Amino acid sequence: MNMNSWLRTLIMALILAIVFTWFALSNSQIEKVSMLIWSFQIPLSLLILVSILIGIIFTGIVFSMEQTKLLGKMRELERKLKTEEEILKGEKKEK
């Protein structure tokens, strides 16, 4: 990623953070949340922010796993390319 791409991503993330925060703060009423055996009351704004954070974390995990897989594939292809180049160099020297 080049610098312009990073800057655009950062600006977009900041804009989304501002929008999400504004939305969450405008919804400050208390909501009852039930999960399996737990039940508790929490401000809706906090619930929204926590939900967004969990989504970001899961998306980051999936993204990083995909990146790792692609990097492994890229390294494998680079090794194959290097092997093929060495074979071609060896054939040219023999001629």
N, C-alpha and C positions, 0 to 999 in steps of 0.2 A: 504494500500500500504506500502510495506516495503522500507527501505532506498535504496536498490539497484534499485528498480523499479523507485523511485523518481529520482535517479541519472541518470538512462538511459533516462527518460523522459526529464530531464533538458538538458542533452547533445544533444539529438535529437532536442529539441526546439532551442538550440543555433546554431546547424548546419543549421537547416532550416532558422533561422533568418539571418545567414550569407549569405546563398545562395540567399534568397529573396532580401536582401539588395544589394548584388552584381549585381543581375539581374536588379533591379530597377535603380541603379545608372548607369548602362551601357545603359539605355534607357532614356536619359535626354531630348529628343526633346519635343517640346510643342504640345499638342493635344487639339482639340476643343471637349468639352463635352457638350451634350445637354440633359437636363432632364426636361420633361414636358414644363414649360414656361421659364426655366432658360437655359442659354447658356454661357459658360465661357471657358477660355483657362487655361490649367494646365499642368505642366511637367508630362510626361508619368511616370516617376519614382514615383512621388507623388501619381498619380492615382493608380498605382500598389500597393503601400504600403497601401493606404487607403482601397483599395478593399480587401487586405489580412486582414487588421485589422477588417473590417466589418465582414468578414467570420469567423475570430477567435471569435469575440464577439457573433455572432449568434450561432456558434457551442458551445460556453461556456454556453449560455442560455439554449439551448436544452439539453446539458449534465447535467446541474444542475437541470433542471426540471425532467429528468429521474432519477437522483440520489435521489431527494426528493421523487419521487414516490416509488422507490425501498426501501428507508429507512422506509417509511410508511408501506409498505407491510411486511418488516422484523419485525417491531415492532408489527404489528398485529399477525404475526405468533409466535413471542415470547410470546405474551399474551395468545394465544391459547395453546401453549406448556406448559406454566406455569399452566394454568387451568387444562389441561389434567394430568399433574404431580400431582397436588393437588388431583384430583379425584382418581388417582391410589394409592396415599399414603393413602387416606381415606379408600379405599377398602382393603388395606393390613392390616391396623390397626383393621378393623372389623373382620378379619379372625382370 
